Amino acid sequence: MLLAVAIFFSENRQAIHRSGAVKTLLLQIAIAIFALVTPIGTTVLNVMKQGVEKGIDYGRVGIEYVFGTLALAENGFILAFQVFPIIIFIAALFSVLFYQFCPLALASDH
């Protein structure tokens, strides 16, 4: 559905690499089936979830270091000091990982 919407709103439909888009969509479907149906996939998904939770915990420790008591749950929920810094931390982490590892994957296509 999302692929159809993207094609519909595209200004230059001839520039779309249809075989690459179809292969990517099939890969996503295969990964989803593997992750959600098979016991091994569920285990892998849980391990990945624990890794993400560990990263968020590291972010919370850093937030408490920077903002002190404002970041603690005892003071109530403060969006600017408890949620936004985690979003920024995860976005920065993914950006670094993307620029570290993605050029290797992109270079192999050409």
N, C-alpha and C positions, 0 to 999 in steps of 0.2 A: 504494500500500500504506500509506504513512504517513498519507495523507488518510483512508483507511478506519479506521485505528487511532484517529486523532484524533476522528473522528465517533463511533466506538464508545464511547470513554471520555468523551465530552462529557456534561456534566450538563444542558445546555440545547440540544438539537439544533435547536430552532426558531430560535435566535438565529444560527445559521450562515448566512451569505450564500452559498448554493450556487453561484450564477452567478459570484460573485467568486472563490470557491475553484477552480471549474473553469477560469475564464479564467487565473488565476494558474498553475495546473498546466500548462495548454496552453502558456503563455508560457515556463515553465521547460523544457518538452520541446523547444519550438522553439529556444530559446537553446542547449540542449545539443546538438541536432542541428547547428545552425549552427556552434558552436564546435568540435565534434569531427569533423565530416565535411568541411566546406568548407575549402579552403586559406586563404581570407580569415579565416575564424573561427579557424583554428589560429594564424595570424599575430597576430590580435587577442589571443588567449589568451596567446601568448608575450610580447607587449608588456605585458599586465597582470601576468604573472608576474615580468617584470623590474622593474616598478614596485614590487611587493610585496617583492622581494628587496632593492631599494634602500632601502625603508622599514625593513626588518629590519637592514640594514647601518647605517643612521643610529641605530637603537636600540642596536646593539652598540657604536658609538662612545660613545654616552651612558653605557652600562653600564661601559665601560672607564674613563670619566672619573669616575664615581661610586665604583666598587669597586676601581679600580686593577688591581693584578696578580692579584687573585682572579678577574677576568673573563677572563683570558688562558687559551688552551688549553694553554699550556706547563705549567700547574699541574695538569693533569688535568681531568676533567669534574666540575664542581661545579654541581649542578642549581639551587641557590638563587641563584647569582650569574651563571649563563649562560643559563638557560632561563626561569625565572619573570619576570625583568625584561622580557624580550622579549614574553612573553604580556601582561604588564600594559601595556607600551607600545603594543602593537597594539590591545588592548581599549580603552585610553583614546583612541587615535587614531580608531578606528571610532566610539566614542561621540561624540566631538566632531563628526565628519563627519555622523553620523546626526542630531544635534540641529541642525546647521547647514543641512542640505539636505532632510531628510525632512519637516519642517513645510510646505515649499513643495509637495511632492508630495501630502501629505495634505490640504492646503487646496484643491487642485484637484478632489478627489473630491466635495466637498460643495457 
